[in-house]
Amino acid sequence: MFGKGKDKAEVPPQEEVETVIGPTTSFRGTIRCNSNIRIDGILEGIIETSGCLIIGNQAKILADIVAHNTSAADSV
């Protein structure tokens, strides 16, 4: 069901984050992309990515999420 027909090479490495919602940013709406996303701020809405979603320790997210993988960011 999930990942059918997907080649592992299609998923960007987790280190290559293209989209960032910073810690002083709040966003309401839909984000769709084919790359990794990191959220450190506040997001309410929908997240759709074929990449990975990285969630910062202080992030606040109320969203429907479709992603290849989700993970918590390492503490810095």
N, C-alpha and C positions, 0 to 999 in steps of 0.2 A: 504494500500500500504506500508507505512513505519511501521516497528515494528511488522508486522504480525507474529504471532507465537512466539514472544519474550516475555519472562517473565521479569517483572521489576527487579527481583532478579538477572538477568544476567548482569545488568549494574552496574559497580563498583561505590561505593559512590564517590562523587566529591573530597573528601578529600584525597583519596588514588590515588595519581598520581604516575604512574610507569615510564613514559617516560618524560624527561624534555630536552628542547632545551634552554640552558642558555642564558643570555643576551649578552655574548661575543662570541656566536656561530652563524655561518651562515651555512645553510644546503641547498643543492639542490638535489632533488630526491624524492623518494616515501617512506612514512612511513605507515606501516600497522600493526595494533595491536588490541588486544581485551581488552585494558585497557585505562585508562584516560591518556591524553597527555596535558602537559603544554608547551606553547611556549612563551619565553621571548626574543628570539633572532630573527634572520632573516631566513625565510624558503621560498623556491621557489620550487613548484612541486605538489605533491599529498599527501593528508592526508586521510587515511581510518581507522576508529576505530569504534568498537561497543560501546565504552565508550564515555566519554565527552571530548571535546576539550576546554581547558582554555587558553585564549589569554591574555598575559601580556600587560600592558599599553604601553610599549615601543616596543613591537613586530612589525615586518614588515613581512606580509605574502602575497604571491602571489601564490595561490594554489587552486586546485579543492579539495573540502572538503566533505567527507561523514562521519558523526558522529551522535551519538545518540542525542547529545546536544552540543551547543557551548555557551560559556559565557566569559565575560571579567573578568579578575582577579581583586580582590579588591585591592585598593591602600594600600600600606604598609607604 
